[in-house]
């Protein structure tokens, strides 16, 4: 849904996805380590799908 950069080394991602019969909303904090981005924190919430 959204990627917000605080600097060239720190970013926040907001994502939504559906899997295993649930709708998830995730917030990820990423830190750049050399040429790669690494997830250092993940917080999520989900609700069962009403299919």
MOWOHU-V233881 format. One line per field, one symbol per residue. ss: DSSP state (h for helix, s for strand, l for the rest). burial: b if it has 16 or more other C-alpha atoms within 10 Angstrom, else e. A space follows every 10 residues. Layout:
# MOWOHU-V233881
ss->???
burial->???
This chain:
# MOWOHU-V233881
ss->lsssslllls sssssssssl lsssssssss sssllsssss ssssssssll l
burial->eeeeeeeeee bbbeeeeeee eeebbebbbb beeeeeeeee eeeeeeeeee e
